[in-house]
Amino acid sequence: MAVRITIDIFSGRPNPVIELDGREARAALERLAPVRKLRRDEIVPAPESVLGYRGLLIEQTGARDLPRRFRYVHGDVLGQRVAHRAADEFFEDFVCGSTGPIRHVKLGREFPNFVRREVNRYRKVRYNYLEKHIHFPPKVHCRCAPLYEPQWWNDAGQKQWNNNCYNYACDYRSDTFAQPGLAAGSMYTALTCAAVRPAAVRDDLIDWPSSKNKCPKEGHVVALVIAPGFDFHWYRKGRNGYWSHKPGSTPVTNVDNSNVSIPDPRTANRGPYTDFCTFMIVMHGHIKIQ
């Protein structure tokens, strides 16, 4: 019997993973056991393509009443042919507790508190997604920008799972969850604007004044934001003048955490990515990321 818990929370960095077996795995599965089917009016979408916490991805062997892979969020067990209430409606609090499984994750003393804050933030995000507010302006503003082709990235397979926000912003598939500066042999050393921006410069991205939400004559514009101390995230500007992004291994989207289109990432609902760093230019064929 084994349980693998992925805390689906990062965009740029790989998500933290907790591996449980034996007694810990059995205890976790007892808490996750489905106790009743959700009524239709109780089922609230758990959107994946948002910034910050998106639920716990559970992979398990041993429990016949649960799928091998499913998502747990706010007491709900959601997956293939399952939409149930879990035995423990506060399993996220248990995971983040001082004696909970999160103790296996070595991301600093503040990380459990960060996750708890994001769990609460995601409640509001889920309800925002009950209504659609997506705007698709038809006019071409940025002729050199990549096409918005979410279906190319959103294959529910290798391209989607192994390419992150940095890959998408640069329009460069590496299948490595690319990290700024890694290809140049000098990756960022802190999760701050001052550390991640120069690392991207070493990958041959070009500084573009932070006030310029405009299209260059060549290349396309991207934007860097930071969840201080925890993660980075990138957006890219499309041909219609609006922005899109790919939060981690989730699908590409052209809306923010309020489910509205993004005319300017500086004013978008970015969840925990509170620090806007800068705009930069990607020159097609001139960058190398890894």
Sequence and secondary structure as in RCSB ss.txt:
>XXXX:A:sequence
MAVRITIDIFSGRPNPVIELDGREARAALERLAPVRKLRRDEIVPAPESVLGYRGLLIEQTGARDLPRRFRYVHG
DVLGQRVAHRAADEFFEDFVCGSTGPIRHVKLGREFPNFVRREVNRYRKVRYNYLEKHIHFPPKVHCRCAPLYEP
QWWNDAGQKQWNNNCYNYACDYRSDTFAQPGLAAGSMYTALTCAAVRPAAVRDDLIDWPSSKNKCPKEGHVVALV
IAPGFDFHWYRKGRNGYWSHKPGSTPVTNVDNSNVSIPDPRTANRGPYTDFCTFMIVMHGHIKIQ
>XXXX:A:secstr
 EEEEEE   SSS   EEEEEHHHHHHHHHHH EEEE  GGG     SSSSS   EEEEEES TTS SEEEEETT
EEEETTEEEEES TTHHHHHHSTTSGGGG  S TTHHHHHHHHHHHHHHHHHHTTS B     S   TTS    H
HHH  SSHHHHH  HHHHHHT   SS   TTTTTT   SSSSHHHHHHHHHHTT EEE TT  S  SSSEEEEEE
EETTTEEEEEEE TTS EEE  TTS  BSB TTSBBBS TTSS  TT  EEEEEEEE TTT    
